[in-house]
Amino acid sequence: MKKRYTFSTGEIIEADLDDLRRLLAENQQYLDNYQDVYCSLDDDDYVARGNGFCDRKYSDDFIEGQIEKYEKRVKEIEGWIMKYS
C-alpha cells in the first residue's frame, strides 16, 4: 500500500517500501555524482556524466547546493524507510 510523503522542499510523493528503496538508491547516486564532480572542480577538465550531467563545468555554488539538497533527500527517505513498518 502506498503512503504519501512530503519532502522538506514541499514535493509530495506517493510510494510503497520498494518505491522508497529505489528512490533512495537513485538519490544516493545523484549525491555521489555531485560529490565526485565537486572533487574534480579544481581541475580544468570538463565533466561528462550520465544521470543528467552535461559536458560542462558547474560552479562551486551550484554543486554545493545540489550536494546539500541530495543529502537532505537521502536522510528524509532513510527516515521514511525506517518508519515504514
N, C-alpha and C positions, 0 to 999 in steps of 0.2 A: 504494500500500500504506500502510495506516495504521500509525502508530507510537504508542507510549504515552509520554505526557509527564506530569510531576508538577510542579505549581506549588509555590512555597515555602510556601504555606498547607496543602499536603498534598492538595489537589484533584488528581485524576487524570483525564486526558482521553485519548482515542484520536483521532488526527487525521492527515490527509494534508496536503500542502502547501497545497492550496486551502482546506481547513478552517482551517489556521493563518492564512492571509491574511484570511479572513472574521472569524476570532476577533480578530485584530489590529485590523482596522477597527472592529469593534464595541467593543472595549475602549478604543481611542483616542477613539471618540465619547463613551463614558461619561466618560473623563478630561476631555475638552474641556468637556463639560456641567458637571461638578463644578467645574472651574476657572472657568467663566462664573458659576456660582452663587456661588462664593466671592467673586468680584469684586463681586457685587451685594449682599453681606450688609450693607454699610454703609447701604444704602437701607432704608427702612421698607416697601418694596414686597414683596408676596408673589411667590413664584416658581412659575410653572407651566411644566412642560416635558413632552415625551413621554419615552419611554425610562424609565419607572418613577418619574419625579419627580412629586410631587403638589403641590397648591395650598397649600403652607405653607412656612414659613421653617425652614431647618435650622440647627442650632448650628454654630459655628465648628469645634468639636472633631470633630463628625461629618463635616463636609465635608473637613477636613484629613485625617482618617483615610481617607476614600474616595479622595482625591487620591493619597495615599501608596500605597494598595492598587493602584489602577489604573496608577500609574507603574511599580510593580514588575511587574505583569502584562504591561504593554506591553513592558518590557525583556526579560522572560523569553520572550515569544512572538517578539520580534525575534531573540533569540539562537537559538531553535529553528529559525526560518526560515533563518538564516544557516548553520546546521549541517545542514540537511535534506539537501542534495545529497551 
